Amino acid sequence: MDTPLDSASTPAYDDVRTTPRALATEAVHAGRDDLARQGLHAPPIDLSTTYPSYDSRAEAARIDAFATDGAELDGTPVYGRLGNPTVARFETALARLEGTEAAVAFASGMAALSAVLLVRSAMGLRHVVAVRPLYGCSDHLLTAGLLGTEVTWTDPAGVADALRPDTGLVMVETPANPTLAEVDLRAVAHACGSVPLLVDNTFATPVLQRPAEHGARLVLHSATKYLGGHGDVMAGVVACDEELAGRLRQVRFATGGVLHPLAGYLLLRGLSTLPVRVRAASATAAELAARLADDPRVARVHYPSIGGAMVSFEVHGDPHAVIGGVGLITPAVSLGSVDTLIQHPASISHRIVDADDRRGAGVGDRLLRMSVGLEDVEDLWADLDRALGERPGAPPVKGLHEAMS
Ligand SMILES: *Cc1c(COP(=O)(O)O)cnc(C)c1O
């Protein structure tokens, strides 16, 4: 079966695909290398759910092949749940950015994590070793054993001892949601031995950290966050080697958590500005983290050594008053958008985690998590400064007490 793109095999095209390119270049070109030769500039959006084929013998062979190894189908697509060309462009691009052979996209970050757990438990490897904190819903999925898995929680130094013959996965998040605690990926990958290490790279993005370079076999993203980057797409993706990608595609086909092609289009567009968005927001976040660290109303600031656009901080006063007091900043869960969001993890993102487990993982009741966007740093600081309320020992602001009573 011919692909519509015969020029895919021309020397110039092969050159582009094999010459190593910098991250900023990949961000705008990966997944689009065939476009110019097709006479296109923006990638097409293919909304088809099904595709015509006059050769059902050939289709039978292709479906058999997919059932064997889950490799992406050659030639024209068959059915939307088996694969979509627009989504495939995003997968190609993300794999390039993470430095993996493949990537498999899902309807959300949680659908992506579920698929990984199902792939491993289908092999009889139902035990998971995980390091807290994780995103609240990931913690919940493992703790509740909703997919028939069993979890052992440990710290990074305890990973090797926690492994069992039926351990199918080791899972860490770094910087972690919401404390921004960092894990030494090389050390943990070493401790895992032959058990695949899954790193949730949602907070760092491939701009700041490529876990596969440090030995992770699976790199998970809630693409809802920085990859989409504009708060208007829900998606998840796993970057990994082709062998695991095949299993993930088979689970995606069987369970149906596919990404919509429009979301695939928006994600590919989001990737093209990912490096500039992450770097600009990180510079602002570092400045805000420094100002918060100097502020007497703030007890503690968490900011990762690798940088990033997330800042978490513990206040001396009432964290709910800060959430209620922001104006420019939006009080909302989620992160990674062009605008700044703040939320109280103990009330929202990590509410579903048992209170003792949550506190044990360093998620205190006075902790606030802020996702810094692309606004001007002085406007953001003015808003935060107002929301944090009166400075201790500062002369009372005239009229404030009357206004609040
Ligand atoms: C949001 C988030 C998830 C879950 O992703 P969804 O797209 O909301 O399903 C997983 N991990 C981290 C670190 C997250 O922030």
PDBQT file of the ligand as one rigid body, heavy atoms in Angstrom, charges set to zero:
ROOT
HETATM    1  C1  LIG A 501      -2.087  16.883  36.094  1.00  0.00    +0.000 C 
HETATM    2  C2  LIG A 501      -1.065  15.851  36.337  1.00  0.00    +0.000 A 
HETATM    3  C3  LIG A 501      -1.283  14.508  36.016  1.00  0.00    +0.000 A 
HETATM    4  C4  LIG A 501      -2.621  14.024  35.478  1.00  0.00    +0.000 C 
HETATM    5  O1  LIG A 501      -2.820  14.488  34.183  1.00  0.00    +0.000 OA
HETATM    6  P1  LIG A 501      -4.293  14.770  33.554  1.00  0.00    +0.000 P 
HETATM    7  O2  LIG A 501      -3.972  15.264  32.199  1.00  0.00    +0.000 OA
HETATM    8  O3  LIG A 501      -4.983  15.739  34.449  1.00  0.00    +0.000 OA
HETATM    9  O4  LIG A 501      -4.998  13.446  33.543  1.00  0.00    +0.000 OA
HETATM   10  C5  LIG A 501      -0.264  13.604  36.211  1.00  0.00    +0.000 A 
HETATM   11  N1  LIG A 501       0.928  14.000  36.715  1.00  0.00    +0.000 NA
HETATM   12  C6  LIG A 501       1.178  15.280  37.053  1.00  0.00    +0.000 A 
HETATM   13  C7  LIG A 501       2.511  15.649  37.610  1.00  0.00    +0.000 C 
HETATM   14  C8  LIG A 501       0.192  16.242  36.888  1.00  0.00    +0.000 A 
HETATM   15  O5  LIG A 501       0.439  17.514  37.250  1.00  0.00    +0.000 OA
ENDROOT
TORSDOF 0
